[in-house]
Amino acid sequence: MYAEFYGLKELPFALTPDPRFIYFTPSHTEVMANLHYGIESGKGLVVVTGEVGTGKTTILRWMMQRLDRTVLVAYIFNPRLSVPEFYQHVATLLDVQKWETKSDLLLELGRALESRHSRGLRTVLIIDEAQGLSPHVLEEIRLLSNFESDTAKQLQIVLTGQPELRAVLNNSDLRQLKQRVALRCVIKPLPNVEETDRYITSRLLVAGAERIDIFSPGAIDYIFRCSEGIPRNINNLCDNALLAGYATGDTTVGRSIIEEVAESFDMLPHVGRGLQPGEERESPARIFSAAGRAELWAAGSGSAEGEKETLSPVGLERS
């Protein structure tokens, strides 16, 4: 609706994990380097965690689109699976046929992995939202990590999830799985206003923007404070702000529009939220001038003295 008004060829802030719009912060670059190294070197189990909306799924899809055709990938995005359902997914995605029981499946899968590994081919199992996996399925994943040669793992496993995944892996019942983790990395929110500005500019350019000053500096600063640097929150604020700006005919989105949108989505910054590293919250502004404060205190003191005089014995005698 607002794309033509702002000179855009498509919507720049959709909430879907479109790999074309990926923006590489130092954190994203580090995660991608770990994934590349882990898969290429046959490290086995890699764990990636990050807050909701930081771009975990987007980075996975970006990576999968760029893997060589010789890499066979099984991508599971629904973690609410029973053990039989999990193996059904694995068998289908890795094209394992002619099996009826779990034992049959594991034998066929072992042969397939060994054959691919002997030819220098990689096989990858990626599980998104892994914090939702049951302990029983996680134990099966540990068993799958046993497929290995003398020098490398034959099945590369990537678990991605929210920070709760770390707590899951710290469960004492899963300590054997935790010990199998070869690499761990974290996707972090955007750290400051400057990075938020670059993120917004990047998405506008991908969307074919004719100009990149659609958001005022004040608006970008407030977007960072409200979003806490989380890309999905930034997208939501920007998308709705552009819609609101279109409705009011504003060619530049200012801070006031962001404030309205943030209030509608209950995203107004709390105390201490969205501050730059080392930045301190300013003290509340004084609402009275020095003369006004003196007058107020004088009036208060006079009132108090008047009450004392009225309640004193002398005051009573006078009455």
Contacts in CASP RR format, 6 or more apart in sequence:
PFRMAT RR
TARGET T0000
AUTHOR 0000-0000-0000
METHOD contacts of the structure
MODEL  1
MYAEFYGLKELPFALTPDPRFIYFTPSHTEVMANLHYGIESGKGLVVVTG
EVGTGKTTILRWMMQRLDRTVLVAYIFNPRLSVPEFYQHVATLLDVQKWE
TKSDLLLELGRALESRHSRGLRTVLIIDEAQGLSPHVLEEIRLLSNFESD
TAKQLQIVLTGQPELRAVLNNSDLRQLKQRVALRCVIKPLPNVEETDRYI
TSRLLVAGAERIDIFSPGAIDYIFRCSEGIPRNINNLCDNALLAGYATGD
TTVGRSIIEEVAESFDMLPHVGRGLQPGEERESPARIFSAAGRAELWAAG
SGSAEGEKETLSPVGLERS
1 243 0 8 1.000
1 246 0 8 1.000
2 8 0 8 1.000
2 242 0 8 1.000
2 243 0 8 1.000
2 245 0 8 1.000
2 246 0 8 1.000
3 9 0 8 1.000
3 10 0 8 1.000
3 11 0 8 1.000
3 207 0 8 1.000
5 246 0 8 1.000
5 249 0 8 1.000
6 209 0 8 1.000
6 214 0 8 1.000
6 242 0 8 1.000
6 246 0 8 1.000
6 251 0 8 1.000
7 208 0 8 1.000
7 209 0 8 1.000
7 210 0 8 1.000
7 211 0 8 1.000
8 204 0 8 1.000
8 207 0 8 1.000
8 208 0 8 1.000
8 209 0 8 1.000
8 210 0 8 1.000
9 207 0 8 1.000
9 208 0 8 1.000
10 207 0 8 1.000
10 208 0 8 1.000
11 207 0 8 1.000
11 239 0 8 1.000
12 21 0 8 1.000
12 203 0 8 1.000
12 204 0 8 1.000
12 206 0 8 1.000
12 207 0 8 1.000
12 209 0 8 1.000
12 238 0 8 1.000
13 203 0 8 1.000
13 234 0 8 1.000
13 235 0 8 1.000
13 236 0 8 1.000
13 238 0 8 1.000
13 239 0 8 1.000
13 242 0 8 1.000
14 21 0 8 1.000
14 235 0 8 1.000
14 239 0 8 1.000
15 232 0 8 1.000
15 235 0 8 1.000
15 236 0 8 1.000
15 239 0 8 1.000
17 55 0 8 1.000
17 57 0 8 1.000
17 58 0 8 1.000
17 61 0 8 1.000
18 58 0 8 1.000
19 58 0 8 1.000
19 61 0 8 1.000
19 62 0 8 1.000
19 65 0 8 1.000
20 206 0 8 1.000
21 58 0 8 1.000
21 202 0 8 1.000
21 203 0 8 1.000
21 206 0 8 1.000
22 28 0 8 1.000
22 58 0 8 1.000
22 59 0 8 1.000
22 62 0 8 1.000
23 198 0 8 1.000
23 199 0 8 1.000
23 202 0 8 1.000
23 203 0 8 1.000
23 231 0 8 1.000
24 32 0 8 1.000
25 188 0 8 1.000
25 190 0 8 1.000
25 191 0 8 1.000
25 195 0 8 1.000
25 199 0 8 1.000
27 186 0 8 1.000
27 187 0 8 1.000
27 188 0 8 1.000
28 55 0 8 1.000
28 59 0 8 1.000
28 187 0 8 1.000
30 185 0 8 1.000
31 48 0 8 1.000
31 59 0 8 1.000
31 185 0 8 1.000
31 186 0 8 1.000
31 187 0 8 1.000
32 59 0 8 1.000
32 62 0 8 1.000
32 63 0 8 1.000
34 46 0 8 1.000
34 48 0 8 1.000
34 183 0 8 1.000
34 185 0 8 1.000
35 46 0 8 1.000
35 48 0 8 1.000
35 59 0 8 1.000
35 63 0 8 1.000
35 158 0 8 1.000
35 185 0 8 1.000
36 63 0 8 1.000
37 43 0 8 1.000
37 183 0 8 1.000
38 44 0 8 1.000
38 46 0 8 1.000
38 156 0 8 1.000
38 182 0 8 1.000
38 183 0 8 1.000
39 46 0 8 1.000
39 67 0 8 1.000
39 71 0 8 1.000
39 122 0 8 1.000
39 124 0 8 1.000
39 156 0 8 1.000
39 158 0 8 1.000
40 122 0 8 1.000
41 152 0 8 1.000
42 122 0 8 1.000
42 152 0 8 1.000
42 153 0 8 1.000
42 156 0 8 1.000
43 153 0 8 1.000
43 156 0 8 1.000
43 182 0 8 1.000
43 183 0 8 1.000
44 145 0 8 1.000
44 153 0 8 1.000
44 155 0 8 1.000
44 156 0 8 1.000
44 157 0 8 1.000
44 180 0 8 1.000
44 182 0 8 1.000
45 145 0 8 1.000
45 153 0 8 1.000
45 157 0 8 1.000
45 159 0 8 1.000
45 177 0 8 1.000
45 180 0 8 1.000
45 181 0 8 1.000
45 182 0 8 1.000
45 183 0 8 1.000
46 156 0 8 1.000
46 157 0 8 1.000
46 158 0 8 1.000
46 159 0 8 1.000
46 181 0 8 1.000
46 182 0 8 1.000
46 183 0 8 1.000
46 184 0 8 1.000
46 185 0 8 1.000
47 130 0 8 1.000
47 158 0 8 1.000
47 159 0 8 1.000
47 160 0 8 1.000
47 165 0 8 1.000
47 169 0 8 1.000
47 181 0 8 1.000
47 183 0 8 1.000
47 184 0 8 1.000
47 185 0 8 1.000
48 56 0 8 1.000
48 158 0 8 1.000
48 159 0 8 1.000
48 160 0 8 1.000
48 161 0 8 1.000
48 184 0 8 1.000
48 185 0 8 1.000
48 186 0 8 1.000
48 187 0 8 1.000
49 160 0 8 1.000
49 161 0 8 1.000
49 162 0 8 1.000
49 163 0 8 1.000
49 165 0 8 1.000
49 166 0 8 1.000
49 184 0 8 1.000
49 185 0 8 1.000
49 186 0 8 1.000
49 187 0 8 1.000
50 56 0 8 1.000
50 161 0 8 1.000
50 162 0 8 1.000
50 163 0 8 1.000
50 186 0 8 1.000
50 187 0 8 1.000
50 188 0 8 1.000
51 162 0 8 1.000
51 163 0 8 1.000
51 187 0 8 1.000
51 189 0 8 1.000
51 230 0 8 1.000
52 162 0 8 1.000
52 230 0 8 1.000
52 232 0 8 1.000
53 230 0 8 1.000
53 231 0 8 1.000
53 232 0 8 1.000
53 233 0 8 1.000
54 187 0 8 1.000
54 188 0 8 1.000
54 189 0 8 1.000
54 230 0 8 1.000
54 231 0 8 1.000
54 232 0 8 1.000
55 187 0 8 1.000
55 231 0 8 1.000
55 232 0 8 1.000
56 128 0 8 1.000
56 160 0 8 1.000
56 161 0 8 1.000
56 187 0 8 1.000
57 77 0 8 1.000
57 128 0 8 1.000
57 160 0 8 1.000
59 187 0 8 1.000
60 75 0 8 1.000
60 126 0 8 1.000
60 128 0 8 1.000
60 158 0 8 1.000
60 160 0 8 1.000
64 73 0 8 1.000
64 75 0 8 1.000
64 126 0 8 1.000
67 73 0 8 1.000
67 124 0 8 1.000
70 120 0 8 1.000
70 121 0 8 1.000
70 122 0 8 1.000
71 121 0 8 1.000
71 122 0 8 1.000
71 123 0 8 1.000
71 124 0 8 1.000
72 94 0 8 1.000
72 95 0 8 1.000
72 116 0 8 1.000
72 121 0 8 1.000
72 122 0 8 1.000
72 123 0 8 1.000
72 124 0 8 1.000
73 93 0 8 1.000
73 124 0 8 1.000
73 125 0 8 1.000
73 126 0 8 1.000
74 89 0 8 1.000
74 90 0 8 1.000
74 93 0 8 1.000
74 94 0 8 1.000
74 123 0 8 1.000
74 124 0 8 1.000
74 125 0 8 1.000
74 126 0 8 1.000
75 93 0 8 1.000
75 126 0 8 1.000
75 128 0 8 1.000
76 86 0 8 1.000
76 89 0 8 1.000
76 90 0 8 1.000
76 93 0 8 1.000
76 125 0 8 1.000
76 126 0 8 1.000
76 127 0 8 1.000
76 128 0 8 1.000
77 128 0 8 1.000
77 129 0 8 1.000
78 129 0 8 1.000
79 127 0 8 1.000
79 128 0 8 1.000
79 129 0 8 1.000
79 130 0 8 1.000
79 131 0 8 1.000
79 132 0 8 1.000
79 133 0 8 1.000
79 137 0 8 1.000
80 132 0 8 1.000
81 89 0 8 1.000
81 133 0 8 1.000
81 134 0 8 1.000
81 137 0 8 1.000
82 134 0 8 1.000
82 136 0 8 1.000
82 137 0 8 1.000
83 136 0 8 1.000
83 137 0 8 1.000
83 140 0 8 1.000
84 102 0 8 1.000
86 137 0 8 1.000
86 140 0 8 1.000
87 102 0 8 1.000
87 105 0 8 1.000
87 140 0 8 1.000
90 96 0 8 1.000
90 105 0 8 1.000
90 109 0 8 1.000
90 125 0 8 1.000
90 144 0 8 1.000
91 97 0 8 1.000
91 99 0 8 1.000
91 105 0 8 1.000
91 109 0 8 1.000
94 109 0 8 1.000
94 112 0 8 1.000
94 123 0 8 1.000
94 125 0 8 1.000
95 112 0 8 1.000
96 105 0 8 1.000
96 108 0 8 1.000
96 109 0 8 1.000
96 112 0 8 1.000
97 108 0 8 1.000
98 104 0 8 1.000
98 108 0 8 1.000
99 105 0 8 1.000
99 107 0 8 1.000
99 108 0 8 1.000
109 147 0 8 1.000
110 147 0 8 1.000
110 154 0 8 1.000
112 123 0 8 1.000
113 123 0 8 1.000
113 147 0 8 1.000
113 154 0 8 1.000
113 155 0 8 1.000
114 147 0 8 1.000
114 149 0 8 1.000
114 154 0 8 1.000
116 122 0 8 1.000
116 123 0 8 1.000
116 154 0 8 1.000
117 123 0 8 1.000
117 149 0 8 1.000
117 152 0 8 1.000
117 154 0 8 1.000
122 156 0 8 1.000
123 154 0 8 1.000
123 155 0 8 1.000
123 156 0 8 1.000
124 155 0 8 1.000
124 156 0 8 1.000
124 157 0 8 1.000
124 158 0 8 1.000
125 141 0 8 1.000
125 144 0 8 1.000
125 155 0 8 1.000
125 156 0 8 1.000
125 157 0 8 1.000
125 158 0 8 1.000
126 157 0 8 1.000
126 158 0 8 1.000
126 160 0 8 1.000
127 133 0 8 1.000
127 141 0 8 1.000
127 157 0 8 1.000
127 158 0 8 1.000
127 159 0 8 1.000
127 160 0 8 1.000
128 160 0 8 1.000
128 161 0 8 1.000
129 160 0 8 1.000
129 161 0 8 1.000
129 162 0 8 1.000
130 159 0 8 1.000
130 160 0 8 1.000
130 161 0 8 1.000
130 165 0 8 1.000
130 168 0 8 1.000
131 161 0 8 1.000
131 162 0 8 1.000
131 164 0 8 1.000
131 165 0 8 1.000
131 168 0 8 1.000
132 168 0 8 1.000
133 141 0 8 1.000
133 168 0 8 1.000
135 171 0 8 1.000
135 173 0 8 1.000
135 174 0 8 1.000
138 168 0 8 1.000
138 174 0 8 1.000
138 177 0 8 1.000
139 174 0 8 1.000
139 177 0 8 1.000
141 157 0 8 1.000
141 159 0 8 1.000
141 177 0 8 1.000
142 174 0 8 1.000
142 176 0 8 1.000
142 177 0 8 1.000
142 180 0 8 1.000
144 155 0 8 1.000
144 157 0 8 1.000
145 153 0 8 1.000
145 155 0 8 1.000
145 157 0 8 1.000
145 177 0 8 1.000
145 180 0 8 1.000
147 153 0 8 1.000
147 154 0 8 1.000
147 155 0 8 1.000
148 154 0 8 1.000
159 165 0 8 1.000
168 174 0 8 1.000
169 177 0 8 1.000
169 178 0 8 1.000
169 181 0 8 1.000
170 178 0 8 1.000
189 228 0 8 1.000
189 229 0 8 1.000
189 230 0 8 1.000
189 231 0 8 1.000
190 196 0 8 1.000
190 199 0 8 1.000
190 224 0 8 1.000
190 229 0 8 1.000
190 230 0 8 1.000
190 231 0 8 1.000
190 234 0 8 1.000
191 229 0 8 1.000
191 277 0 8 1.000
192 224 0 8 1.000
192 276 0 8 1.000
192 277 0 8 1.000
193 220 0 8 1.000
193 221 0 8 1.000
193 224 0 8 1.000
193 276 0 8 1.000
195 229 0 8 1.000
196 220 0 8 1.000
196 223 0 8 1.000
196 224 0 8 1.000
196 227 0 8 1.000
196 229 0 8 1.000
196 234 0 8 1.000
197 217 0 8 1.000
197 220 0 8 1.000
199 231 0 8 1.000
199 234 0 8 1.000
200 215 0 8 1.000
200 220 0 8 1.000
200 223 0 8 1.000
200 234 0 8 1.000
200 238 0 8 1.000
201 212 0 8 1.000
203 235 0 8 1.000
203 238 0 8 1.000
204 212 0 8 1.000
204 214 0 8 1.000
205 212 0 8 1.000
213 252 0 8 1.000
214 242 0 8 1.000
214 251 0 8 1.000
214 252 0 8 1.000
214 253 0 8 1.000
215 223 0 8 1.000
215 238 0 8 1.000
215 241 0 8 1.000
215 252 0 8 1.000
215 253 0 8 1.000
215 254 0 8 1.000
216 252 0 8 1.000
216 253 0 8 1.000
216 254 0 8 1.000
216 255 0 8 1.000
218 254 0 8 1.000
218 255 0 8 1.000
219 241 0 8 1.000
219 253 0 8 1.000
219 254 0 8 1.000
219 255 0 8 1.000
219 257 0 8 1.000
219 258 0 8 1.000
221 255 0 8 1.000
222 255 0 8 1.000
222 258 0 8 1.000
222 259 0 8 1.000
222 262 0 8 1.000
222 269 0 8 1.000
223 234 0 8 1.000
223 237 0 8 1.000
223 238 0 8 1.000
223 258 0 8 1.000
224 234 0 8 1.000
224 274 0 8 1.000
225 269 0 8 1.000
225 273 0 8 1.000
225 274 0 8 1.000
225 275 0 8 1.000
226 233 0 8 1.000
226 237 0 8 1.000
226 258 0 8 1.000
226 262 0 8 1.000
226 267 0 8 1.000
226 268 0 8 1.000
226 269 0 8 1.000
226 274 0 8 1.000
227 233 0 8 1.000
227 234 0 8 1.000
227 237 0 8 1.000
227 267 0 8 1.000
228 273 0 8 1.000
228 274 0 8 1.000
229 274 0 8 1.000
233 267 0 8 1.000
236 265 0 8 1.000
236 267 0 8 1.000
237 258 0 8 1.000
237 261 0 8 1.000
237 262 0 8 1.000
237 265 0 8 1.000
237 267 0 8 1.000
240 261 0 8 1.000
240 264 0 8 1.000
240 265 0 8 1.000
241 253 0 8 1.000
241 257 0 8 1.000
241 258 0 8 1.000
241 261 0 8 1.000
242 253 0 8 1.000
244 253 0 8 1.000
244 257 0 8 1.000
244 260 0 8 1.000
244 261 0 8 1.000
245 253 0 8 1.000
245 257 0 8 1.000
248 257 0 8 1.000
250 257 0 8 1.000
259 268 0 8 1.000
261 267 0 8 1.000
262 268 0 8 1.000
262 269 0 8 1.000
271 281 0 8 1.000
272 281 0 8 1.000
275 281 0 8 1.000
286 293 0 8 1.000
288 296 0 8 1.000
309 315 0 8 1.000
END
